[in-house]
Amino acid sequence: MKNPEPRKKLNSYEPFIYPIGKTIKLSSLTNSNPVDLNFLDVMYSRRSKRDHEIPTLDEISEVLYHSCRIMEIDTDESGILLTKRMTPSGGSRHPIDILISFPEKNREISLYNPLSHSSSLLKIETNKKNSFLNKICENLDINNSCLVWFSIQIEKCSSKYINPSSIYWKDLGALLYCIQLFTNYFGLKSCPLGTLAQSEFSTLFNTAKLTSGGGMIIGK
Ligand SMILES: Cc1cc2nc3c(=O)[nH]c(=O)nc-3n(C[C@H](O)[C@H](O)[C@H](O)COP(=O)(O)O)c2cc1C
């Protein structure tokens, strides 16, 4: 992997705009019924757990609220929005969008909006969505789990860095670990997924602006 070099002059970029449908506001109860763990308990008891019972949407919302929500906004010298969240991100770009798929008979995939703490249904052809979800099931059973998928907006990083890939992969590790710690804090179970399902993911949106960052599952 090549060394990332900050550009002398930032490039402008257009983010990929997802095809969204109905949007719902997510609940943002803070510390609703957390397991009574202190900071070191949370850190030392973190383990990847794969056998899940179906979580509630409120439980997943709470994890996302703390681990992924935007807490501060700013702009850089080219006018691009920079955000501050629970995790660090190279150049404050936060290039990783969160997709979630809740366990139900005909699973949908939604986009998490970290500014409004809402989720928007994604308009994806059923056969493409199913082949993506089936590919992930080859890796781990996700039937009782909420799937969290990382969709990387490459140009958010490449507009600031030449050779940006190490930046977004480091961002992704930080984000994944942060989400896992919050699942642990809230008494939920989670497991990262090794698969990228890259070719199935690329058919979902048909754009070179996104690449698959893999995902994780969360359950009870
Ligand atoms: C990048 C990454 C990918 C992983 N992929 C999988 C996977 O595909 N299937 C799985 O069962 N566990 C997966 N895991 C979980 C690891 O197996 C787990 O982290 C490891 O066994 C250490 O256990 P611990 O997380 O409980 O400390 C992955 C973990 C990471 C960090």
The ligand as a Tripos MOL2 file, in Angstrom:
@<TRIPOS>MOLECULE
LIG
   31    33     1     0     0
SMALL
NO_CHARGES

@<TRIPOS>ATOM
      1 C1        -11.2620   -7.6850   10.1440 C.3       1 LIG1
      2 C2        -11.9100   -8.8320   10.8670 C.ar      1 LIG1
      3 C3        -12.6030   -9.7800   10.1480 C.ar      1 LIG1
      4 C4        -13.2460  -10.8270   10.7990 C.ar      1 LIG1
      5 N1        -13.9840  -11.7150   10.0790 N.ar      1 LIG1
      6 C5        -14.6590  -12.7020   10.7060 C.ar      1 LIG1
      7 C6        -15.4810  -13.5960    9.9680 C.ar      1 LIG1
      8 O1        -15.6240  -13.4780    8.7570 O.2       1 LIG1
      9 N2        -16.1280  -14.5830   10.6280 N.ar      1 LIG1
     10 C7        -16.0150  -14.7170   11.9830 C.ar      1 LIG1
     11 O2        -16.6310  -15.6330   12.5320 O.2       1 LIG1
     12 N3        -15.2540  -13.8580   12.7140 N.ar      1 LIG1
     13 C8        -14.5760  -12.8650   12.1180 C.ar      1 LIG1
     14 N4        -13.8340  -11.9770   12.8310 N.ar      1 LIG1
     15 C9        -13.7660  -12.1100   14.2950 C.3       1 LIG1
     16 C10       -12.4430  -12.7350   14.6900 C.3       1 LIG1
     17 O3        -12.5030  -14.1150   14.4240 O.3       1 LIG1
     18 C11       -12.2270  -12.4360   16.1610 C.3       1 LIG1
     19 O4        -12.0060  -11.0470   16.3080 O.3       1 LIG1
     20 C12       -11.0160  -13.2120   16.6770 C.3       1 LIG1
     21 O5        -11.3110  -14.5810   16.7800 O.3       1 LIG1
     22 C13       -10.6040  -12.6840   18.0380 C.3       1 LIG1
     23 O6        -11.6790  -12.8550   18.9570 O.3       1 LIG1
     24 P1        -12.2960  -11.6420   19.7710 P.3       1 LIG1
     25 O7        -12.7910  -10.6230   18.7750 O.co2     1 LIG1
     26 O8        -13.4240  -12.2640   20.5430 O.co2     1 LIG1
     27 O9        -11.2150  -11.0820   20.6380 O.co2     1 LIG1
     28 C14       -13.1620  -10.9430   12.2050 C.ar      1 LIG1
     29 C15       -12.4500   -9.9730   12.9230 C.ar      1 LIG1
     30 C16       -11.8520   -8.9320   12.2610 C.ar      1 LIG1
     31 C17       -11.1390   -7.8660   13.0630 C.3       1 LIG1
@<TRIPOS>BOND
     1     1     2 1
     2     2     3 ar
     3     2    30 ar
     4     3     4 ar
     5     4     5 ar
     6     4    28 ar
     7     5     6 ar
     8     6     7 ar
     9     6    13 1
    10     7     8 2
    11     7     9 ar
    12     9    10 ar
    13    10    11 2
    14    10    12 ar
    15    12    13 ar
    16    13    14 ar
    17    14    15 1
    18    14    28 ar
    19    15    16 1
    20    16    17 1
    21    16    18 1
    22    18    19 1
    23    18    20 1
    24    20    21 1
    25    20    22 1
    26    22    23 1
    27    23    24 1
    28    24    25 2
    29    24    26 1
    30    24    27 1
    31    28    29 ar
    32    29    30 ar
    33    30    31 1
@<TRIPOS>SUBSTRUCTURE
     1 LIG1         1 GROUP 0 **** ****
